[in-house]
């Protein structure tokens, strides 16, 4: 739904987030980059979080600023409590508040169970799950403090937890990643239940196979892509902008009554395609 993010021919969303302030973690590449740019194009001021790669973060900031909104980069490791606290505090100081938190930062450290180290397990849980908890907690504090500002949004704030189809699809050889995303599902639903009375909306977006650096081996060659398409009924690999579009609409007032829901953006991967011919 956004040009400038990916490809011609996509309809451009109106500025449905004008006046809102968004923070996107892991925003200098892949899904996070596309999402940060899309939110800026929809009218939001955006904090571009990154843990490494300042030059690419600066490029994202410049693209967002080209839409006539504000943006700045912020280096922080979302698994570190003090860094997340400082990041949100700076945003409130710079932008006045926060309206949208997209907890996107994530990583993989793949290994078979019997070969997986405790460090590999812990790193993935620290970033993918604890990082989302810390980001949601700090955003919720500001949402509760400020409350609803009707001329900005119908809600006091929005949190999007970036999950994966592997919150419900087991993934052998990736037990740490799948466990982290399964945790994200229950984290999101529990936060949504707790925070909804404060008019804070918490939801998740669960990508399927998306062309990002984290899974390049799965789509980089024609042979690999052909194998991957066997898992996707819609018969195309997703692009980061597919996720960015879903997030942008989800955090807008167009979706104000959507609370505690996971939106699967997966081309039908969760439809158990192996059973399409009767199993």
C-alpha positions in Angstrom: 0.0 0.0 0.0 3.0 2.2 -0.1 5.1 3.5 -2.9 8.7 4.5 -2.0 8.8 1.3 0.1 8.5 -1.2 -2.6 7.6 -1.4 -6.2 5.3 0.5 -8.5 1.6 0.0 -8.7 0.9 -0.1 -5.0 -1.9 2.3 -3.9 -0.6 4.9 -1.5 -2.2 5.2 1.9 -3.5 8.6 3.0 -1.8 10.1 6.1 -3.8 8.1 8.5 -1.2 8.4 11.2 -0.6 12.2 11.0 0.5 13.7 14.3 1.4 10.3 15.9 4.8 9.3 17.2 6.1 5.8 16.5 9.1 3.7 17.5 10.2 0.7 15.5 12.8 -1.6 16.8 15.3 -3.3 14.4 14.3 -0.6 11.9 17.4 -0.4 9.7 16.8 -3.5 7.7 14.2 -6.0 6.4 10.7 -5.8 7.9 11.6 -3.1 10.4 13.0 -0.8 7.8 9.9 -1.2 5.6 7.6 -0.6 8.5 9.4 2.5 9.7 9.3 4.0 6.2 5.6 3.1 5.8 4.6 4.7 9.1 6.5 7.8 8.2 4.7 7.9 4.8 1.4 7.6 6.7 2.3 10.8 8.6 4.0 9.6 11.8 7.2 10.9 13.3 9.5 7.8 13.7 12.3 6.7 15.9 14.5 4.3 13.9 16.0 1.8 16.4 19.1 -0.2 15.5 21.7 -2.3 17.3 24.4 -2.0 14.6 24.6 -0.4 11.2 24.3 3.3 11.8 24.8 4.2 8.2 21.8 2.2 7.1 19.7 3.6 10.0 20.7 7.1 8.7 19.4 6.2 5.3 16.1 5.1 6.7 15.8 8.3 8.6 16.5 10.4 5.5 13.8 8.5 3.5 11.3 9.0 6.3 12.1 12.7 6.5 11.4 13.0 2.8 7.7 12.6 3.6 7.8 15.8 5.7 7.8 14.2 9.1 10.5 13.9 11.8 12.8 11.0 12.4 16.0 10.1 14.1 18.1 7.0 14.7 18.6 5.5 18.1 21.1 2.7 18.9 19.9 0.3 21.6 19.9 -3.4 22.4 16.3 -4.3 23.2 17.4 -7.1 25.4 19.0 -4.6 27.8 16.6 -3.0 30.2 18.6 0.2 30.8 18.9 0.8 27.0 15.2 0.3 26.4 14.3 2.7 29.3 16.7 5.3 28.0 15.4 4.9 24.4 11.8 5.5 25.3 12.7 8.4 27.7 14.6 10.1 24.9 11.7 9.7 22.5 9.3 11.3 25.0 11.8 14.2 25.4 12.4 14.6 21.7 8.8 14.0 20.4 6.7 14.7 23.5 5.2 11.3 23.7 4.9 7.9 22.0 1.7 6.6 20.3 2.9 3.5 18.5 5.5 0.9 19.6 6.4 -1.7 17.0 8.5 -4.4 18.8 10.1 -5.8 15.7 13.7 -6.6 16.6 14.5 -10.3 16.3 17.1 -12.8 15.4 17.9 -16.5 14.8 20.7 -18.7 16.2 19.8 -22.0 14.5 21.0 -25.4 15.6 19.7 -28.9 16.1 18.5 -29.4 19.7 21.4 -31.7 20.7 23.9 -29.2 19.2 22.3 -26.0 20.5 24.2 -24.2 23.2 22.7 -22.5 26.2 24.1 -19.2 24.8 22.2 -19.7 21.5 19.0 -20.5 23.3 19.3 -17.5 25.7 20.3 -14.9 23.1 17.2 -15.6 21.0 14.9 -15.6 24.0 16.5 -12.4 25.3 16.0 -10.4 22.1 12.9 -12.0 20.7 10.8 -12.3 23.8 12.3 -10.3 26.7 13.0 -7.4 24.3 9.4 -7.2 23.4 8.4 -7.3 27.0 10.7 -4.4 27.8 9.5 -2.3 24.9 5.9 -2.9 25.6 6.3 -2.1 29.3 8.0 1.2 28.7 5.6 2.3 26.0 2.6 1.3 28.2 3.9 3.5 31.0 3.7 6.6 28.7 0.4 5.5 27.3 -1.1 5.3 30.7 0.4 8.6 31.9 -0.9 10.5 28.9 -4.2 8.8 28.2 -6.3 9.3 25.1 -5.8 12.4 23.1 -8.9 12.3 20.8 -7.5 14.6 18.1 -4.6 12.3 17.7 -6.1 8.8 18.1 -9.1 7.0 19.5 -6.7 4.9 21.6 -4.2 5.8 24.2 -1.5 3.8 22.4 -0.8 0.9 20.2 1.7 -1.9 20.6 2.5 -4.3 17.8 4.4 -7.5 18.7 6.2 -8.8 15.6 5.7 -12.5 15.7 5.9 -15.3 13.1 3.9 -18.2 11.7 6.2 -20.2 14.0 4.2 -19.1 16.9 1.9 -21.9 15.9 3.9 -24.0 13.4 6.7 -26.1 14.9 10.1 -25.7 13.3 12.6 -28.4 13.8 16.2 -27.1 14.1 14.9 -23.8 15.4 13.6 -24.6 18.8 14.8 -21.4 20.4 13.2 -19.2 17.7 9.9 -21.1 17.7 9.7 -21.0 21.5 10.4 -17.3 21.5 7.6 -16.7 19.0 5.2 -19.0 20.8 6.0 -16.9 23.9 5.2 -13.7 21.9 1.7 -15.0 21.2 0.9 -15.4 24.9 2.7 -12.2 25.8 0.7 -10.2 23.3 -2.7 -11.7 24.4 -2.0 -11.2 28.1 -0.8 -7.6 27.6 -3.9 -7.0 25.4 -6.2 -8.3 28.2 -4.5 -6.3 30.9 -4.1 -3.0 29.0 -7.4 -2.8 27.0 -9.3 -1.1 29.9 -6.8 1.7 29.5 -7.7 2.0 25.8 -4.3 0.6 24.8 -4.5 -1.8 21.9 -2.0 -4.7 21.7 -1.9 -6.9 18.7 0.6 -9.0 16.7 1.6 -9.4 13.1 2.9 -12.9 12.1 4.9 -12.9 8.9 5.3 -16.0 6.8 8.2 -16.3 4.3 9.4 -12.8 3.7 12.4 -11.8 1.6 14.7 -10.5 4.3 18.4 -11.0 5.1 17.5 -13.3 8.1 16.2 -16.0 5.7 18.1 -15.3 2.5 19.1 -19.0 2.0 15.4 -19.9 1.8 14.7 -17.8 -1.3 18.0 -16.6 -2.8 18.2 -19.3 -5.6 15.5 -20.5 -8.0 15.7 -24.0 -6.5 15.4 -22.8 -2.9 12.5 -20.5 -3.8 10.7 -23.4 -5.6 10.9 -25.5 -2.5 9.6 -22.6 -0.4 6.7 -21.9 -2.7 5.5 -25.5 -2.0 4.6 -24.2 1.5 2.8 -21.1 0.3 -0.6 -21.5 -1.3 -0.6 -18.0 -2.7 2.6 -19.0 -4.6 4.8 -16.0 -4.0 7.3 -15.1 -1.3 6.3 -12.1 0.7 8.1 -8.7 0.7 8.8 -6.6 3.7 6.3 -4.0 2.5 3.6 -6.7 2.9 4.2 -6.6 6.6 4.7 -2.8 6.7 1.2 -2.3 5.1 -0.4 -4.6 7.7 1.3 -2.8 10.6 0.4 0.6 9.3 -3.3 -0.2 9.0 -3.4 -2.1 12.3 -2.1 0.9 14.3 -4.5 3.3 12.7 -8.0 4.2 13.9 -9.3 2.1 11.0 -8.6 -0.9 13.3 -9.6 0.7 16.6 -11.7 -2.3 17.7 -9.0 -4.9 17.0 -7.5 -6.0 20.3 -5.4 -9.1 21.2 -5.4 -10.4 17.6 -2.7 -11.9 15.5 -2.8 -10.9 11.8 -1.1 -13.6 9.7 0.6 -12.1 6.7 1.8 -15.4 5.1 0.2 -16.1 1.7 -1.7 -18.9 3.4 1.3 -20.7 5.0 -0.8 -21.4 8.1 -3.4 -23.2 6.0 -1.5 -26.5 6.2 -0.9 -26.7 2.4 0.3 -30.3 2.6 -3.4 -31.2 3.0 -4.6 -29.3 -0.1 -4.7 -32.6 -2.0 -6.4 -34.6 0.8 -3.3 -35.2 2.9 
